[in-house]
Amino acid sequence: MTAPAVEIDCRDLPCPRPIIELARALPSVEVGDLLAVVARDPAARHDVPAWCRMRGQEYVGEEAAEDGAPRYVVRRVS
């Protein structure tokens, strides 16, 4: 996977903060670039793909960050 242009560290943030931070950071990424959200909050596994569907962005997938925390990757479409 291509390295994200921006990675947001939401490891210690409770739901819904990872999604709020994702929405805040999206404008800082160029259309077509990747944005990653690292979050230990179990709800993020469902919330990030759902947010992408609702906002018309592409959910690329989940991988592990270097410390093993879940990392959710989004491509900015618009």
HELIX and SHEET records of a PDB file:
HELIX    1   1 ARG A   17  ALA A   25  1                                   9    
HELIX    2   2 LEU A   26  SER A   28  5                                   3    
HELIX    3   3 ALA A   44  ARG A   55  1                                  12    
SHEET    1   A 4 VAL A   6  ASP A   9  0                                        
SHEET    2   A 4 LEU A  34  VAL A  38  1                                        
SHEET    3   A 4 PRO A  70  ARG A  75 -1                                        
SHEET    4   A 4 GLU A  58  ALA A  64 -1                                        
END                                                                             
